[in-house]
Amino acid sequence: MQAPARYLVIIDSDGASTAMLFNAQRQRVADFDAGTEEIAVMTTGLSPTRSAANPEWDRALAGSTAAARAAAEVYELDV
């Protein structure tokens, strides 16, 4: 059984916004278009942080630029 998603990261990549779901260990479990209706549902009542540039995200977001990581929105999901 796969661990539930704990974090939702919305990040710009090549001019498009991508939503990535990560488990508690910051392992990526899914990617999808950040413009989908599911984003609004998942983030209702939650406030994002701009913490994707923090060291704990280094491995999970290694392929992203520093600027994209600094601008990314990180949501901690209720699980």
N, C-alpha and C positions, 0 to 999 in steps of 0.2 A: 504494500500500500504506500502510495506517495504521500509525503508530508504536505500539510496544507500550506497554501501561500500565505506569507506573513507580510511581505512588502510589495507594493506596487510602485514602480519607477516609471515616470513619463519623461522621456529624453528625446531630443532632436537628433536625428542621424540622417545626414545627406539631404536635409531640407524637409524631412518628414518626421512627424512625431510617432514614436513607438512606445507602446506600453509593455513593460516586462514585469512578470510576476516572479518573486523569489521566495524561497522558504526561509525559515529562521536562520539557517546556516548561510544564507545569501547565495544559494545555488539556484540558477535560473530554472524555472519550471514551465514557463510559457512566454511567448511573445505575440503581440497582435497590434493592430492599428489603434492608435490612441484616440482616434476620432469616433470610435464605436460607442453605441449607447450604453454598453456595459460599464464603461469608465464612470459615467455619471451615477450609475447605480452603486458601484463599488465604493465611490468616494463620498457619497452623501453623508454629511455630518462630520467628515474628516478634514483636517487641515494638513496641507503638505509642508514639509521642511525642504530646505535646499541643502541637504546633507550628503548628496551623492559624491561630493568631492572629498569627503572624510575618508581616512585610511581604511576603515572597515569595508568600504566599497571597492577598494583597489583591484582585487582579484575578480570580482563579479562584473565590473565595468571596465576591464582592462582595454577593451577595443574602442572605447569612447574617448574623445578628446577632453582635455581639461576644461575647456570652455563649455562643452556640452554637459559635462558632469556638474559643473558649478551652477548651470541653469536648470538642471533636472529637478523635477518635483518628486519627492519621496513620501509615500503614504504608508503608514503602518496600519495594516488591516486588522479588523476584529476577527479573531479566530476562536 
